[in-house]
């Protein structure tokens, strides 16, 4: 899973980050894009994790095919940290 970046915690950035990517014939991810404009630290953390993931490719008529995927991750600060400073909430 992606790590919650320290810089994002310091800046009190949190929220749902939605990525779209393709799983190729080898089960690797490529063409990672984000919906909206998530904070750069959160987007980078998710992109780095997604690039490391491996999937079993989708099959069509028994043959591997590429597939489009939409994945969302909610980066959430503990409530006590949200109250320490003005939050930079993204959604």
C-alpha positions as CSV (number, residue, x, y, z in Angstrom):
1,X,0.0,0.0,0.0
2,X,1.1,3.6,-0.5
3,X,2.8,5.3,2.3
4,X,1.3,8.5,3.8
5,X,4.0,11.0,3.0
6,X,5.5,12.9,5.9
7,X,5.3,16.2,4.0
8,X,1.5,15.6,3.4
9,X,1.1,14.9,7.2
10,X,3.0,18.1,8.1
11,X,0.8,20.1,5.7
12,X,-2.3,18.3,7.0
13,X,-3.2,17.1,3.5
14,X,-5.8,14.3,3.3
15,X,-8.6,13.0,1.3
16,X,-9.6,10.6,-1.5
17,X,-7.1,10.3,-4.4
18,X,-8.5,8.6,-7.5
19,X,-6.1,7.1,-10.1
20,X,-6.8,5.6,-13.5
21,X,-4.3,3.3,-15.2
22,X,-4.0,0.5,-17.6
23,X,-3.0,-3.1,-16.7
24,X,-1.0,-4.4,-19.7
25,X,-0.7,-7.9,-21.0
26,X,2.1,-8.6,-18.5
27,X,0.1,-7.4,-15.5
28,X,2.1,-4.2,-15.1
29,X,0.5,-0.8,-14.7
30,X,1.1,2.1,-17.1
31,X,-0.4,5.4,-18.0
32,X,-1.3,6.4,-14.5
33,X,-3.5,9.5,-14.4
34,X,-5.4,11.2,-11.6
35,X,-8.9,12.6,-11.4
36,X,-9.0,16.2,-10.2
37,X,-5.9,17.7,-8.7
38,X,-4.7,15.8,-5.7
39,X,-1.9,17.2,-3.5
40,X,1.4,16.3,-5.3
41,X,2.8,14.3,-2.3
42,X,-0.3,12.1,-2.1
43,X,-0.5,11.6,-5.9
44,X,3.2,10.7,-6.0
45,X,2.9,8.2,-3.2
46,X,0.0,6.5,-4.9
47,X,1.7,6.5,-8.3
48,X,4.9,4.9,-6.9
49,X,2.9,2.2,-5.2
50,X,0.8,1.5,-8.3
51,X,3.9,1.2,-10.4
52,X,5.2,-1.6,-8.2
53,X,1.9,-3.6,-8.2
54,X,1.5,-6.7,-10.4
55,X,-1.8,-8.0,-11.6
56,X,-3.0,-11.1,-13.4
57,X,-4.1,-9.6,-16.8
58,X,-7.7,-9.7,-17.9
59,X,-8.7,-12.4,-20.3
60,X,-10.9,-12.2,-23.4
61,X,-11.6,-15.4,-25.3
62,X,-8.8,-17.0,-23.3
63,X,-6.2,-14.4,-24.3
64,X,-4.6,-11.8,-22.1
65,X,-5.8,-8.2,-22.9
66,X,-5.1,-4.9,-21.4
67,X,-7.6,-3.4,-19.0
68,X,-8.5,0.1,-17.7
69,X,-8.7,0.4,-14.0
70,X,-10.0,3.1,-11.6
71,X,-8.6,2.9,-8.1
72,X,-9.2,5.2,-5.2
73,X,-7.5,5.5,-1.9
74,X,-8.5,7.6,1.1
75,X,-5.5,9.2,2.7
76,X,-6.9,10.0,6.2
77,X,-5.3,11.8,9.0
78,X,-6.2,10.7,12.5
79,X,-8.8,13.1,13.9
80,X,-6.5,14.4,16.6
81,X,-4.0,15.5,13.8
82,X,-6.8,17.1,11.7
83,X,-7.6,19.4,14.6
84,X,-4.0,20.7,15.1
85,X,-3.9,23.0,12.1
86,X,-6.1,24.1,9.2
87,X,-6.5,21.1,7.0
88,X,-5.8,20.9,3.3
89,X,-8.6,18.5,2.5
90,X,-8.8,17.1,-1.0
91,X,-11.8,15.3,-2.6
